Amino acid sequence: MSALELLDPKDAAALGAKLRANVERAVRGKPEVVSRAAVALVAGGHLLFEDVPGVGKTTLAAALARSLDASFRRIQFTSDLLPSDMTGASVPELANGSRTGALAFQPGPLFAHVVLADEINRASPKTQSALLEAMSEARVSVDGVTHALPNPFFVVATQNPLEHYGTNPLPESQLDRFMMRLEVGYPSAADEAAVLRDDPSANELPRLAPVLTTAQLLALREAALRVKISDALIAYLLSLVHETREHEAIALGASTRAALALRRAVQAQALLDARDFAIPEDVQALAVDVLAHRVQLAARAGSAGAAAEARWILREIVERAPVPL
């Protein structure tokens, strides 16, 4: 029996609690958002934060990365960012100060365990497309040669709403590679006062130490895959997915990849709650965050406010769907 098979739900929940507590030192008043981020990480999915500037998206992403004992790179997305700026490129080899004629691959910042893609929707669609292979297959192809990315590989991205100047809508295929899209939101009055008093992004974030190794993260992911999910719960999950394909306000419903992402997220949620089995409440808690960004509305696709409307429709679908006993 391997070491990965020895992690039981109680030990997994303890590791998850340690991770969340560490992140919350730098991010005040957002326990639900932090918990969702931990679920995405353990489920092996990528994470997208979308909200207005200044509410802590980048701080939360950086705190999550600093909590892992893993390599970390931040990429600031701009309109002139090129695919090779992320993936790397083949460069001439030098020997004794002279070119040899051979080419050597120089890895780009994607070659890290955790990659923070900051303001991802300020880059061009061409640059966005370079992320597809990396996010879906944990590898990149440069000059016809495939290079594997580190394991684990986790992309946490931030973006501003589409109505903000200089943003581009992410292609549907790109959005589909993110397991969850989360909104951070404004803090409560009390939490905002605490932020003003303590300034955790300046005082706590630089001092965060890793609390989870890559081996422990891989063990958590292996344990999550072993969480039992009944046939009745699979049928319930699929009923929500199928309803997105039949809803009159939705032009394009959630895909099979979306259903798989929801199943993996549900298993991770159960594990972090110290259970080796999933329950309907896990599906209800995660369905909107996993599915809403994967549907296209019939009337407002790509428009400002479409994301909020999609979340509202998904909440309505979840609330009216029969729950298995």
C-alpha positions in Angstrom: 0.0 0.0 0.0 1.4 3.4 -1.0 1.7 6.4 1.2 -1.0 8.2 -0.8 -3.5 5.5 0.2 -3.0 6.1 3.9 -4.6 9.5 4.2 -8.0 9.1 5.8 -10.8 11.7 5.8 -10.0 13.1 9.3 -6.3 13.7 8.4 -7.4 15.2 5.1 -9.8 17.6 6.9 -7.1 18.6 9.3 -4.8 19.5 6.4 -7.6 21.4 4.7 -8.3 23.4 7.9 -4.6 24.3 8.3 -4.5 25.5 4.7 -7.7 27.6 5.1 -6.5 29.1 8.4 -3.2 30.1 6.9 -4.9 31.8 3.9 -7.3 33.7 6.2 -4.4 35.3 8.0 -4.0 37.5 4.9 -7.7 37.5 3.6 -10.1 38.7 6.3 -13.9 38.0 6.3 -14.1 35.6 3.3 -14.2 32.1 4.8 -16.6 30.7 2.2 -14.5 32.0 -0.7 -11.3 30.5 0.9 -13.1 27.2 1.5 -14.2 27.0 -2.2 -10.6 27.8 -3.3 -9.3 24.9 -1.1 -11.9 22.6 -2.7 -10.7 23.5 -6.2 -7.1 22.9 -5.2 -7.8 19.5 -3.7 -10.1 18.5 -6.6 -7.3 19.1 -9.1 -9.0 22.0 -10.9 -8.0 25.5 -11.8 -9.6 28.6 -10.2 -10.8 31.9 -11.6 -11.5 34.9 -9.3 -13.7 37.6 -11.0 -14.6 40.8 -9.3 -14.0 44.6 -9.4 -10.4 45.8 -8.6 -9.4 46.2 -5.0 -11.4 43.6 -3.2 -8.5 41.2 -2.6 -8.5 38.8 -5.6 -4.7 38.9 -6.1 -4.1 38.8 -2.3 -6.2 35.7 -2.0 -4.5 34.0 -4.9 -1.1 34.9 -3.6 -1.9 33.7 -0.1 -3.1 30.3 -1.5 0.1 30.0 -3.4 2.3 30.9 -0.4 0.6 28.3 1.7 2.0 25.6 -0.5 5.6 24.4 -0.3 5.8 24.5 -4.1 7.3 26.6 -6.9 5.3 29.7 -7.7 5.3 32.1 -10.6 3.2 35.2 -11.2 2.3 36.3 -14.7 0.9 39.8 -15.2 -1.3 39.6 -18.2 -1.2 42.6 -20.6 -2.4 43.3 -24.1 1.1 42.7 -25.5 1.8 39.5 -23.7 2.9 36.7 -26.2 2.3 33.0 -25.9 6.1 32.4 -25.7 6.2 34.8 -22.7 4.4 32.1 -20.8 5.4 28.8 -22.4 9.1 29.6 -23.1 11.0 29.3 -26.3 13.8 27.5 -28.1 17.0 29.7 -28.0 20.4 29.1 -29.6 22.9 27.3 -27.4 26.2 29.0 -26.6 29.6 27.4 -26.2 32.6 29.5 -25.3 30.6 32.6 -26.1 29.6 31.4 -29.6 26.5 29.9 -31.0 26.7 26.2 -31.6 23.7 26.1 -34.1 21.7 23.9 -31.7 18.6 25.1 -30.0 17.8 24.6 -26.3 14.4 25.0 -24.7 14.2 27.8 -22.2 11.1 27.2 -19.9 8.7 30.1 -19.3 6.9 31.0 -16.1 4.2 28.3 -16.7 6.8 25.8 -15.5 5.8 26.1 -11.8 3.5 24.1 -9.5 1.3 27.2 -8.9 0.9 29.9 -11.5 -0.9 33.1 -10.7 -2.4 34.6 -13.9 -3.2 38.1 -12.8 -5.8 40.1 -14.8 -6.0 37.2 -17.2 -8.6 38.9 -19.4 -6.3 41.8 -20.4 -4.4 39.5 -22.8 -5.3 38.8 -26.4 -7.3 35.7 -27.4 -4.2 34.3 -29.1 -2.3 34.4 -25.8 -5.3 32.9 -24.0 -5.3 30.0 -26.4 -1.7 29.1 -25.3 -3.0 28.2 -21.9 -5.5 25.6 -23.1 -3.0 22.7 -23.5 -1.3 23.6 -20.2 -4.5 23.7 -18.2 -6.1 20.6 -19.7 -3.1 18.3 -20.1 -0.4 19.8 -17.8 2.0 20.2 -20.7 3.0 22.7 -23.4 4.2 22.2 -27.0 6.9 24.4 -28.4 8.4 24.0 -31.9 6.7 20.6 -32.2 8.2 19.3 -28.9 6.0 18.5 -25.9 7.2 19.5 -22.4 5.5 18.2 -19.2 4.6 20.7 -16.6 5.3 20.1 -12.8 3.0 17.9 -10.9 0.9 19.2 -9.2 0.1 22.0 -11.6 -2.5 24.6 -10.5 -3.5 27.9 -12.2 -5.2 30.5 -10.1 -6.3 33.5 -12.2 -7.9 36.8 -11.5 -10.0 38.9 -13.9 -11.9 42.2 -13.9 -15.6 42.3 -15.1 -16.0 42.8 -18.8 -17.3 46.4 -18.5 -13.9 47.5 -17.3 -11.6 49.2 -19.8 -9.0 47.0 -21.6 -10.6 43.6 -20.9 -11.3 40.9 -23.4 -13.9 38.1 -22.8 -12.2 34.7 -22.2 -13.0 32.2 -25.0 -15.6 29.6 -23.9 -13.0 26.8 -24.2 -10.7 28.7 -21.8 -13.5 29.3 -19.3 -14.3 25.6 -19.4 -10.8 24.8 -18.2 -11.5 26.5 -14.9 -13.2 24.3 -12.3 -14.7 27.3 -10.5 -15.3 31.0 -11.0 -15.6 32.8 -7.7 -16.6 36.3 -6.7 -14.7 37.8 -3.7 -17.1 40.7 -3.0 -16.8 43.6 -0.6 -16.1 42.8 3.0 -18.6 43.5 5.8 -18.1 46.8 7.7 -16.4 45.0 10.6 -14.1 43.1 8.4 -13.2 46.2 6.3 -12.4 48.0 9.6 -10.1 45.2 10.5 -8.4 45.4 7.1 -7.8 49.1 7.6 -6.5 48.6 11.1 -4.2 45.6 10.4 -3.5 45.8 6.6 -3.0 42.0 6.3 -2.0 42.1 2.6 1.1 44.2 3.6 1.8 42.8 7.1 0.6 39.1 7.0 0.9 38.1 3.3 4.8 38.5 3.1 5.2 36.4 6.2 3.0 33.5 5.3 4.9 30.2 5.5 3.9 27.0 3.6 1.6 24.7 5.5 1.1 22.0 2.8 3.8 20.2 0.8 3.3 19.0 -2.7 3.3 15.4 -1.5 0.5 16.2 0.9 -1.5 17.9 -1.8 -1.1 14.9 -4.1 -2.2 12.7 -1.2 -5.3 14.9 -0.7 -6.1 14.6 -4.4 -5.7 10.8 -4.3 -7.9 10.6 -1.3 -10.6 12.8 -2.9 -10.8 10.4 -5.9 -11.6 7.6 -3.4 -14.6 9.4 -1.9 -17.8 7.4 -2.6 -20.5 9.0 -4.6 -23.7 7.0 -5.0 -25.6 6.3 -8.2 -28.5 8.3 -6.8 -26.2 11.3 -6.3 -24.7 10.9 -9.7 -28.3 11.0 -11.2 -29.0 14.1 -9.1 -25.9 15.9 -10.3 -26.7 15.0 -13.9 -30.2 16.3 -13.6 -28.8 19.7 -12.8 -26.4 19.6 -15.8 -29.2 18.4 -18.1 -31.5 21.2 -16.9 -28.9 23.8 -18.0 -29.2 22.3 -21.6 -33.0 22.6 -21.5 -33.6 26.0 -19.8 -35.2 28.5 -22.1 -32.8 31.3 -21.1 -29.6 29.2 -21.8 -28.4 28.8 -25.4 -25.6 26.4 -24.5 -25.7 24.3 -21.4 -23.0 22.7 -19.3 -20.8 20.0 -21.0 -19.8 16.5 -19.9 -16.5 18.1 -18.8 -18.5 20.4 -16.5 -20.3 17.4 -15.0 -17.0 15.7 -14.3 -15.6 18.9 -12.7 -18.7 19.1 -10.5 -18.3 15.4 -9.4 -14.6 16.0 -8.6 -15.4 19.1 -6.6 -18.1 17.3 -4.7 -15.7 14.6 -3.8 -13.1 17.1 -2.6 -15.8 19.0 -0.5 -16.8 15.7 1.2 -13.2 14.9 2.0 -12.5 18.3 3.5 -15.6 17.8 5.6 -14.0 14.6 7.0 -16.3 12.3 5.1 -15.5 9.4 2.7 -18.9 9.8 1.0 -20.6 12.6 -0.8 -24.1 14.0 0.0 -26.7 16.1 -1.9 -25.6 19.2 0.1 -22.2 19.0 -1.4 -23.7 19.2 -4.9 -26.0 22.0 -3.9 -23.1 24.0 -2.4 -20.9 23.8 -5.4 -23.2 23.6 -8.5 -23.4 27.3 -9.1 -19.6 28.0 -8.8 -18.8 25.0 -11.0 -21.4 25.4 -13.7 -22.5 29.0 -14.1 -19.4 30.2 -16.0 -19.8 27.2 -18.4 -23.2 28.2 -19.8 -24.1 30.7 -22.5 -27.2 32.8 -22.1 -29.6 33.1 -25.0 -30.0 36.9 -24.9 -27.0 38.3 -23.0 -24.0 36.2 -24.0 -20.8 38.1 -23.5 -22.6 41.2 -22.1 -21.9 43.0 -18.8 -24.1 41.4 -16.2 -24.4 38.0 -18.0 -22.2 36.3 -15.3 -24.6 37.5 -12.5 -27.6 36.4 -14.5 -26.1 33.0 -15.1 -25.5 32.5 -11.4 -29.1 33.5 -10.7 -30.4 31.0 -13.2 -28.2 28.2 -11.8 -29.4 28.9 -8.2 -33.0 28.7 -9.5 -32.2 25.3 -11.1 -30.6 24.0 -7.9 -33.5 25.2 -5.7 -36.3 23.5 -7.8 -34.5 20.2 -8.6 -35.8 17.2 -6.6 -33.2 16.1 -4.0 -32.5 12.4 -3.6 -33.4 11.0 -0.1 
